[in-house]
Amino acid sequence: MTLKAHLQPAGDVWTQWPRCEMACPNTLAGRQLIAAVSMLACVVLWGTTLAASASAAPPNVVLITIDTVRADHVGCYGYHEAHTPNLDSLAGEGVLFQTAVTAVPLTFPSHCSILTGTYPTLHGVRDNLGYTFGGDPPTIATLLKARGYETAAFVSAEVLDTQRGLNWGFDTYSSPFHRRMGWNKPQVADPGELRRPAEKVVQDALSWMSSQPRGRDKPFFVWIHFYDAHLPYNPPAQFRSMLSNPYDAAIAYADDAMGTFLTYLKDHSLYDSTLVVAASDHGESFGEHGEHAHGYFIYDTTLLVPLVIKPPTRAGIAPRRVNTPVRTIDIAPTLLQMLGLPSASSMQGSSLLSLMLGKMNASTANAAYCESYYPNEFGWSPLRALRTDRFKYIDAPKPELYDLKADPQELHNLYATQHATALELKSQFDALVTRVTPKQLPPRSPVSAGDIEALASLGYVGTSGPLAAARPGETLPDPKDELPTEILMTTAINLTGKGKCADVIPTLTRLTEQQPGWVLGQMTLAKCEMATRMYDAAGATLDSALRLHPDNVEAQFYRGVTRFQQGRINDALADLQPLARSLPDDPYEHFYLGSIYERQGNDAPALAEFQRCAAIDPTFEVAVLKTGSLLAQGGKFLEAIAQFKKVIEMDPSNASAHNALAIAYQKSGNGAGAAPEFETACHLNGAYCAASDPK
């Protein structure tokens, strides 16, 4: 049988692929000459014929990513304290990859890598802040949509919100998050509004599944993302009572939600014909190397993630464990090959199908590139690494080398004692970086204050300007050396988010005195001073930050807000008007401009700014309420009523909106509509009880 014959499929494509092994001549010479070609033919035939058959519909595809799960906290990876029956069952029916390495231990860039099959060096998203994915290179959703798939995504945290760009290629992209604006509160985002629990995500996904035609003639690609294993690990009580470790309980909760979705597939006869991938974007550290959470370092505690692939039943792939190290950038090309579709030329990952068929050994493992630019947010050096099956080389101001076989916990830096090995890996690292990095990468965009605070509410530190860069002849501080400061700052920011600014101001003041050039410390101090209404002190701190970095839009925004609170209206306008031009799609700039114009009595420009804010973010509750109020003041009661109804739909407990709606009804002559709204406003807030019949 020739290679050409292999590519001419016939019969049932799901049973045809094993016959390709008969093409290899049963002689030593023949095996030596064409074993590689034959293996390639087998794999190509296996995938190509899946999609070519007229007798079998293309497989459905489900990708499930459980955020922040380290592999050694999952039952099928040998963790006896786990309660992950659904992941374990999936592994028992499919292929478990014992060592799967993520490209970056941060949610947004890691998911960009998973969906595009490329490193951050190519897709250009290096951090959770300051980047938007622009659709190039193409995602697996874009490629499958072009092949006739219905595509839908259901994500559970604002860090993957539509505005960040990962909705490319999805017919449906569900990310129902919004930020409630708090007056006089620099910490504008409520974490409860920026993430949703696993069961809500699954309900959303199942609602979409149920709405699809029963006799669908299109296969589907569904991506479901769970965020529950991310700090602060707050699963429902039944899971907290089941497991003493709240992190394990959060994983168990996400696993249970995943099981609900898989049960739906089984109940509707979709499971057997569906290709299911379960993975995580990155792991979590619990004090190893002094790190808590993830993103700061790139040790294996945050790089090794679970990866399980369950093929369609008719594929005939036996369940197995694969010990060869693989990468999360290999997921996308693997899915495409298993579907018989060509891989995008941009993809830097490799298909794992041969490993799934048991045809390769450890010597074929691809080295993994890993990075974290998160330390740059603090003003320190980024970290990058090359991870092979045996060694990890970390490129840092103080380089590191670890023998992963002898020292899996990466406790003994061998860079000085095995310098020749380190130099060889450094050479491989440099060559790999050159190979996977285009000549020009998109620059980091300015980050609005709202984005910074939203990510802070989810546990991430961020700054608004360009990431720190070393001057010629200098190097940035090594994150290892700055760990005590990072811990102190992260603790302070977390306390700030909990409303405990007064407790951390002394610490932040001491830090900024010790490091007067550290803008992140100054910004954190200034926001705490604002939160405690110390506006004069906040203004001085922000002036200092802007002297260091005049292009820091966050500092300029908060100085404008501070001046507004001080009654310095013209000075506030001088800060905020340029920002509204440079960040035209940031709702907070328009909200505060509207507030300034409103205080000046300039109703027309105030209304325009509030309308602009609400148009950018229709869930910006306060802006919608302000829009309605100004419309009502202008006698446009019917338009105002529509705005007040929107607010009540978002928040039925908003007494101000009910009272305003009642007044608008009454002014428009609808007394019958006004009465129940007055009653509701009175019930919610006694202050409105006296206004039951305003004139």
C-alpha positions in Angstrom: 0.0 0.0 0.0 1.5 3.4 -1.0 1.4 6.7 0.8 -1.0 7.9 -1.9 -3.3 5.0 -1.1 -3.3 6.0 2.6 -4.7 9.4 1.6 -7.6 7.9 -0.3 -10.0 6.9 2.5 -12.8 4.5 2.1 -15.4 3.0 4.3 -16.0 4.0 7.9 -13.5 6.7 8.7 -13.6 5.9 12.4 -12.3 2.3 11.9 -10.1 2.9 8.9 -7.0 4.5 10.6 -5.5 1.3 12.2 -5.0 -0.4 8.8 -2.2 2.1 8.0 0.2 0.1 10.1 0.1 -2.7 7.5 1.7 -0.4 5.0 5.1 -0.6 6.7 7.2 -3.4 5.1 8.0 -6.1 7.7 11.8 -5.9 7.1 14.5 -4.1 9.1 15.6 -2.1 6.1 12.1 -1.1 5.3 11.4 0.0 8.8 14.6 2.0 9.0 13.8 3.8 5.7 10.1 4.6 6.0 9.1 4.3 9.6 8.8 8.0 10.0 6.9 8.5 6.7 4.6 5.6 7.6 3.9 7.1 11.0 3.1 10.4 9.4 0.8 8.7 7.0 -1.0 6.9 9.7 -1.6 10.1 11.7 -2.6 12.1 8.6 -5.0 9.4 7.5 -6.5 9.1 11.0 -7.3 12.8 11.1 -8.1 13.4 7.5 -10.6 10.7 7.1 -12.5 11.8 10.2 -13.7 14.9 8.5 -14.0 13.3 5.0 -16.6 10.6 5.8 -20.1 11.0 4.5 -21.4 8.4 7.0 -20.2 10.2 10.2 -20.8 13.8 11.2 -17.7 15.8 12.2 -17.1 15.4 16.0 -18.2 18.0 18.4 -15.5 19.6 20.5 -15.6 20.7 24.1 -12.7 22.6 25.7 -12.9 23.0 29.5 -10.3 25.1 31.3 -10.3 25.1 35.1 -8.4 28.2 36.1 -5.5 28.0 38.5 -5.3 24.2 38.9 -1.9 22.6 39.6 -1.6 19.1 38.3 -0.6 17.6 41.7 -3.9 18.6 43.3 -6.0 16.4 41.0 -7.0 12.8 41.8 -6.0 11.2 38.5 -2.5 12.7 39.0 -2.1 10.8 42.2 -3.4 13.3 44.8 -5.2 11.3 47.4 -6.8 14.4 49.1 -8.7 15.4 45.9 -12.3 14.9 45.0 -12.3 15.1 41.2 -14.4 12.2 40.1 -15.3 13.8 36.7 -11.7 14.7 35.7 -10.6 11.2 36.9 -13.3 9.5 34.9 -12.4 11.6 31.8 -8.8 10.5 32.2 -9.9 6.9 32.5 -11.6 7.1 29.1 -8.9 9.2 27.4 -5.3 10.2 27.4 -3.7 11.9 30.4 -0.5 13.9 29.9 1.6 13.5 33.0 3.7 16.6 32.4 1.9 19.5 30.7 3.7 22.9 30.7 1.9 26.2 30.3 3.5 29.0 28.5 2.8 31.7 31.1 1.3 31.5 34.6 -1.3 34.3 34.0 -4.9 33.7 32.9 -5.3 36.0 29.9 -2.0 35.4 28.0 -2.2 31.6 28.9 -5.6 31.3 27.3 -4.4 33.2 24.3 -1.7 30.6 24.0 -4.1 27.6 24.4 -6.6 28.9 21.8 -4.0 30.0 19.2 -1.3 27.3 19.7 1.3 30.0 20.0 3.6 31.5 22.6 3.0 35.0 24.0 6.0 36.1 21.9 3.8 35.6 18.8 0.2 36.4 19.9 1.6 39.4 21.7 -0.3 39.2 25.0 2.3 39.3 27.7 0.2 40.2 30.8 -3.3 40.4 32.0 -3.2 44.2 31.7 -2.4 46.5 28.8 -3.1 44.0 26.0 -6.0 43.2 23.7 -5.9 40.1 21.5 -6.5 41.3 18.0 -7.5 38.0 16.3 -4.1 37.3 14.7 -2.9 34.6 14.9 -6.2 32.8 14.4 -7.8 30.9 17.3 -9.2 27.4 17.2 -12.6 29.0 17.3 -11.9 31.1 14.2 -10.6 28.0 12.3 -13.5 25.8 13.3 -16.1 28.4 12.6 -14.6 28.7 9.1 -15.2 24.9 8.8 -18.9 25.2 9.7 -18.8 24.7 13.4 -21.2 26.6 15.8 -18.9 28.2 18.3 -19.7 29.3 21.8 -17.7 30.4 24.9 -18.8 30.8 28.5 -16.1 32.4 30.7 -16.3 33.1 34.4 -14.0 36.1 35.1 -13.6 39.6 33.8 -10.0 39.0 32.9 -11.4 37.1 29.9 -14.1 39.6 29.1 -15.2 40.3 25.5 -13.3 43.6 25.4 -10.0 41.7 25.8 -10.4 40.2 22.4 -10.7 36.4 22.9 -14.2 36.5 21.4 -12.7 36.2 17.9 -14.3 33.3 16.1 -17.1 32.7 18.6 -20.7 33.1 17.5 -21.6 33.4 21.2 -19.2 34.7 23.8 -20.8 35.0 27.3 -19.0 37.2 29.7 -21.7 39.0 31.7 -19.5 41.1 34.0 -19.8 44.8 35.0 -18.2 47.1 37.4 -20.4 49.0 39.9 -19.1 52.5 40.3 -18.7 53.5 43.9 -18.8 57.3 44.5 -15.6 58.5 46.3 -14.2 54.9 46.0 -11.0 54.4 44.1 -11.5 50.7 44.4 -14.3 50.8 41.9 -14.8 47.1 41.2 -16.8 44.6 43.3 -15.1 41.2 42.9 -18.6 39.6 43.0 -19.5 41.4 39.8 -16.3 40.4 38.0 -16.5 36.6 38.4 -19.2 34.0 38.5 -19.4 30.6 40.1 -19.0 27.4 38.1 -22.7 26.4 38.4 -23.8 29.7 36.8 -21.3 29.2 34.0 -22.7 25.7 33.3 -26.3 26.9 33.5 -25.4 29.5 30.9 -23.8 26.9 28.7 -26.6 24.4 29.0 -29.1 27.1 28.2 -27.3 27.7 25.0 -27.0 24.0 24.3 -30.8 23.5 24.9 -31.6 26.4 22.5 -29.8 24.8 19.6 -31.9 22.8 17.1 -32.3 19.1 18.1 -31.5 17.9 14.6 -28.5 20.2 14.3 -26.6 19.8 11.0 -23.6 21.7 12.3 -21.1 20.4 14.9 -20.3 22.6 17.8 -17.2 23.9 19.6 -17.8 24.9 23.1 -15.3 26.5 25.5 -16.2 26.5 29.2 -14.0 28.4 31.7 -14.2 28.0 35.5 -12.5 30.5 37.9 -13.3 29.0 41.2 -9.9 27.6 42.1 -8.5 31.2 41.9 -8.1 33.1 45.2 -10.0 33.6 47.5 -11.1 29.9 47.1 -14.7 30.3 48.2 -16.7 27.3 47.0 -20.2 26.4 48.3 -20.4 25.2 51.9 -21.0 21.5 50.9 -17.6 21.4 49.3 -15.8 23.3 52.1 -17.2 20.8 54.5 -16.1 17.9 52.3 -12.4 19.0 52.1 -10.3 20.8 54.7 -8.2 22.6 52.1 -10.3 25.4 50.5 -8.3 25.2 47.3 -9.0 21.5 46.9 -12.7 22.3 47.8 -12.8 24.9 45.0 -11.3 22.4 42.5 -13.9 19.8 43.6 -16.7 22.4 43.0 -15.4 23.1 39.5 -15.1 19.4 38.8 -18.7 18.9 39.9 -19.9 21.6 37.6 -17.9 20.1 34.8 -19.7 16.8 35.6 -23.1 18.5 35.2 -22.2 19.6 31.6 -20.7 16.2 30.7 -23.9 14.5 32.1 -25.9 16.7 29.7 -23.9 15.4 26.8 -24.4 11.8 27.9 -28.2 12.3 28.4 -28.5 13.7 24.9 -26.4 11.1 23.2 -23.6 13.6 22.4 -20.8 12.5 24.7 -19.5 9.5 22.8 -19.2 11.5 19.6 -17.6 14.5 21.3 -13.9 15.3 21.6 -13.4 16.6 25.1 -10.3 18.4 26.4 -9.9 19.4 30.0 -6.9 21.5 31.1 -5.8 24.4 33.2 -4.2 27.7 32.3 -1.6 27.7 35.1 -1.0 26.3 38.6 -0.8 27.8 42.0 2.0 28.3 44.6 1.5 27.9 48.3 4.7 29.4 49.7 7.1 27.4 47.5 10.1 29.7 46.8 8.2 32.3 48.9 5.5 32.8 46.3 1.8 32.7 47.1 -0.7 32.5 44.2 0.9 32.7 40.8 2.4 34.9 38.1 5.5 36.2 40.0 7.8 33.3 39.4 8.0 30.6 36.8 8.7 27.5 38.9 6.8 24.3 38.2 4.3 24.9 40.9 2.6 27.4 38.6 3.7 25.9 35.2 2.6 22.3 35.5 -1.1 21.8 34.8 -3.5 18.9 34.2 -4.3 18.0 30.6 -6.7 15.2 29.6 -8.0 14.5 26.1 -10.9 12.2 25.6 -11.3 11.3 21.9 -14.6 10.4 20.3 -15.4 6.8 21.2 -15.3 5.6 17.6 -11.7 6.9 17.3 -10.4 3.7 18.9 -7.7 5.4 20.9 -7.0 3.3 24.0 -6.8 5.1 27.3 -3.2 5.8 28.4 -0.9 8.0 30.3 1.8 9.9 28.4 5.0 10.6 30.3 6.6 12.7 27.5 6.4 16.4 28.5 4.0 18.4 26.4 2.9 22.0 26.2 -0.5 23.8 26.4 0.3 25.3 23.0 0.0 21.8 21.7 -3.7 21.6 22.4 -4.9 23.6 19.4 -2.9 21.7 16.7 -3.9 18.4 18.3 -7.6 19.2 18.0 -7.2 20.3 14.4 -5.3 17.1 13.4 -7.8 14.9 15.3 -10.6 16.6 13.3 -8.7 16.1 10.0 -8.1 19.8 9.5 -4.9 21.5 8.6 -3.0 23.3 11.3 -2.6 27.0 11.0 0.8 28.0 9.7 1.2 30.3 12.7 0.9 27.5 15.3 4.1 26.9 17.3 2.7 23.9 19.1 2.8 20.4 17.8 0.1 17.8 17.5 0.0 15.2 20.3 -1.9 12.6 18.2 1.2 10.4 17.7 1.7 10.4 21.5 -1.9 9.5 22.0 -1.5 6.6 19.6 1.6 5.5 21.6 4.0 6.0 18.8 6.7 8.3 20.2 9.0 8.2 23.2 10.5 10.7 25.6 13.3 11.5 23.2 10.8 13.3 20.9 9.7 15.8 23.6 9.7 19.4 22.6 11.4 21.9 24.8 9.0 24.5 26.3 9.4 28.2 26.4 7.9 29.9 29.5 7.7 33.5 30.6 6.2 35.9 33.1 6.2 39.7 32.6 4.2 40.2 35.7 7.2 41.3 37.8 7.5 44.2 35.4 4.3 45.6 36.9 6.4 46.1 40.1 9.3 47.6 38.1 11.4 44.5 38.1 12.8 42.2 35.5 10.6 39.8 33.6 11.4 36.1 33.8 11.8 33.7 30.9 12.7 30.0 30.8 13.5 27.0 28.7 12.2 23.8 30.2 13.3 20.4 28.8 12.5 16.9 30.0 15.6 17.1 32.3 16.5 20.7 32.9 15.0 24.1 33.4 17.1 27.2 32.6 15.6 30.5 33.9 16.9 33.6 32.2 17.0 36.3 34.9 19.4 38.9 36.2 20.6 36.1 38.4 20.2 33.0 36.2 19.0 29.7 37.5 19.5 26.1 36.4 17.6 23.1 37.9 17.9 19.4 37.3 14.2 18.5 37.3 14.9 14.7 37.6 17.0 15.0 40.7 15.4 18.1 42.1 11.8 18.4 41.0 11.0 21.0 43.7 13.7 23.3 42.1 15.5 23.9 45.4 19.1 23.7 44.2 20.3 26.3 41.7 23.1 24.6 39.7 24.0 27.6 37.5 27.3 28.1 39.2 28.3 24.4 39.6 27.1 23.2 36.2 28.0 26.2 34.2 28.7 24.3 30.9 25.2 22.8 31.0 23.8 26.2 31.8 25.6 27.9 28.8 24.3 25.1 26.5 20.7 25.6 27.6 21.2 29.4 27.4 22.2 28.9 23.8 19.2 26.8 23.2 17.0 29.3 24.9 18.3 32.2 22.8 17.8 30.2 19.6 14.2 29.2 20.6 13.3 32.8 21.5 14.7 34.0 18.2 12.7 31.3 16.4 9.3 32.0 18.1 9.5 35.8 18.2 8.6 38.0 15.3 10.7 41.1 14.5 8.1 43.4 16.0 5.7 42.8 18.8 2.7 45.1 19.6 3.5 47.6 22.3 1.6 47.6 25.6 -1.3 50.0 25.5 -2.0 52.6 28.2 -4.1 51.0 31.0 -7.1 52.9 32.4 -7.7 53.2 36.1 -10.8 51.1 35.8 -9.0 48.2 34.3 -6.3 48.4 37.0 -8.8 48.3 39.8 -10.9 45.5 38.2 -7.8 43.3 38.0 -6.8 44.3 41.5 -10.2 43.0 42.7 -9.3 39.7 41.1 -5.9 39.6 42.8 -3.5 41.1 40.3 -1.2 44.1 40.6 -1.0 46.5 37.7 0.3 49.8 36.4 -0.9 52.1 33.6 2.3 53.0 31.7 4.7 51.0 29.6 6.2 48.0 31.4 9.5 48.7 33.1 12.6 48.6 30.8 16.2 48.8 31.8 18.3 51.7 30.7 21.4 51.0 28.6 24.1 49.4 30.7 21.6 48.6 33.6 19.5 45.7 34.6 16.2 45.7 36.3 16.1 44.2 39.8 15.7 40.4 40.0 12.3 39.4 41.3 14.0 36.9 43.7 15.7 39.8 45.5 12.5 41.9 45.7 10.2 39.1 47.0 9.8 40.7 50.5 8.6 44.0 48.9 6.3 42.1 46.6 4.7 40.2 49.5 4.3 43.5 51.5 2.8 45.3 48.5 0.4 42.5 47.5 -0.8 42.2 51.1 -1.4 46.0 51.2 -3.3 45.9 48.0 -5.5 43.0 49.2 -6.2 44.9 52.4 -7.0 48.0 50.4 -9.5 46.1 48.4 -11.2 45.0 51.7 -11.6 48.6 52.8 -8.8 48.6 55.3 -6.8 51.5 53.8 -6.3 53.1 57.2 -4.4 50.1 58.4 -1.9 50.0 55.5 -1.2 53.7 55.0 1.7 53.7 57.5 3.3 50.7 55.7 2.8 52.3 52.3 4.2 55.6 53.5 7.3 53.9 54.8 7.7 52.0 51.5 7.5 55.1 49.4 9.9 56.9 51.6 12.4 54.1 51.3 11.8 53.8 47.5 10.9 57.3 46.3 11.1 56.3 42.7 8.7 53.4 43.0 5.5 54.5 41.2 3.4 51.4 42.1 3.9 52.2 45.8 3.0 55.8 45.3 -0.2 54.9 43.4 -1.3 52.4 46.0 -0.7 55.0 48.8 -2.5 57.7 46.9 -5.6 55.5 46.4 -5.7 54.7 50.1 -5.4 58.4 50.9 -8.3 59.1 48.6 -10.4 56.2 50.1 -9.9 57.8 53.6 -10.7 61.3 52.2 -7.2 62.6 52.7 -7.4 64.5 49.5 -4.6 66.9 50.1 -2.2 64.1 50.9 -3.4 62.1 47.9 -2.9 65.1 45.6 0.7 65.5 46.8 1.4 61.8 46.3 -0.1 61.9 42.8 1.9 65.0 41.9 5.1 63.1 42.9 4.1 60.1 40.8 3.5 62.3 37.8 6.8 64.0 38.2 8.4 60.6 37.9 6.2 59.4 35.0 4.2 62.3 33.3 2.6 59.7 31.0 1.0 57.7 33.8 -2.7 57.9 32.9 -3.8 56.3 36.2 -2.1 59.0 38.2 -3.6 61.7 36.0 -7.0 60.2 36.3 -6.9 60.0 40.1 -5.5 63.5 40.4 -8.4 64.7 38.4 -10.8 62.8 40.7 -9.0 64.2 43.8 -9.2 67.8 42.5 -12.9 67.2 41.8 -13.5 66.1 45.4 -11.5 69.2 46.5 -13.8 71.5 44.5 -11.0 72.4 42.1 -13.2 72.0 39.0 -11.1 73.7 36.4 -8.0 71.8 37.5 -10.0 68.5 37.4 -11.1 69.3 33.9 -7.5 69.9 32.9 -6.6 66.4 34.0 -9.6 64.5 32.8 -10.4 66.1 29.4 -7.1 65.0 27.7 -7.6 61.4 29.1 -11.1 61.2 27.6 -9.5 62.0 24.2 -6.6 59.5 24.7 -8.8 56.8 26.2 -12.1 57.4 24.3 -13.6 54.0 25.2 -12.9 54.2 29.0 -16.3 54.7 30.7 -14.8 56.1 33.9 -13.3 59.1 32.1 -16.7 60.1 30.7 -18.4 59.4 34.0 -16.3 61.8 35.9 -16.4 64.4 33.2 -20.2 64.2 33.3 -20.1 64.6 37.1 -18.0 67.7 36.7 -20.3 69.3 34.1 -23.3 68.4 36.3 -21.7 70.1 39.3 -21.1 73.2 37.1 -24.8 73.1 36.0 -23.9 72.4 32.4 -26.6 69.8 31.8 -26.2 69.3 28.1 -22.5 68.3 28.2 -23.1 66.3 31.4 -25.9 64.4 29.7 -23.7 63.7 26.7 -20.9 62.3 28.9 -23.2 60.1 30.9 -24.8 58.8 27.7 -21.3 58.1 26.3 -20.3 56.3 29.4 -23.5 54.1 29.3 -23.0 53.5 25.6 -19.5 52.1 26.2 -20.7 50.0 29.2 -24.5 49.5 29.3 -24.2 47.9 32.7 -22.6 51.1 34.2 -25.5 51.5 36.6 -24.7 54.9 38.0 -24.2 56.4 34.5 -27.6 55.0 33.3 -29.3 56.5 36.4 -27.6 59.9 35.9 -28.7 59.8 32.2 -32.3 59.3 33.3 -32.1 62.0 35.9 -30.9 64.6 33.4 -33.4 63.6 30.8 -36.2 64.0 33.4 -34.9 67.4 34.4 -35.1 68.3 30.7 -38.8 67.2 30.6 -38.1 64.1 28.5 -40.0 61.8 30.9 -40.6 58.9 28.5 -36.9 58.7 27.7 -36.0 59.0 31.4 -38.5 56.2 32.3 -36.7 53.9 29.9 -33.4 54.6 31.6 -34.7 54.1 35.1 -36.2 50.8 34.1 -32.8 49.7 32.8 -31.3 50.5 36.2 -34.0 48.5 38.1 -33.5 45.6 35.7 -29.8 45.6 36.7 -30.5 46.2 40.4 -34.0 45.7 41.7 -32.9 47.0 45.1 -31.9 50.4 43.8 -34.3 52.6 45.8 -33.1 55.8 44.0 -34.1 54.3 40.7 -37.6 53.3 41.9 -38.2 56.8 43.4 -37.0 58.5 40.2 -39.1 56.2 38.1 -42.1 57.0 40.3 -41.6 60.8 39.9 -41.1 60.4 36.1 -44.3 58.4 35.9 -46.2 61.0 37.9 -44.8 63.9 35.9 -45.8 62.2 32.7 -49.4 61.7 33.9 -49.1 58.1 34.8 -50.2 58.1 38.4 -51.1 54.4 38.4 -47.6 53.5 37.4 -46.1 55.9 40.0 -47.8 54.5 43.1 -46.2 51.0 43.2 -42.8 52.5 42.5 -43.1 55.0 45.4 -44.1 52.1 47.6 -41.1 50.0 46.6 -38.7 53.0 47.1 -40.2 53.6 50.5 -39.8 49.9 51.4 -36.2 49.8 50.3 -35.2 53.2 51.8 -37.3 54.9 54.4 -35.9 58.3 53.3 -38.2 58.1 50.3 -41.4 57.4 52.3 -42.2 61.1 52.6 -42.1 61.6 48.9 -45.2 59.5 48.1 -46.9 62.5 46.3 -44.3 64.9 45.2 -45.3 68.0 43.3 
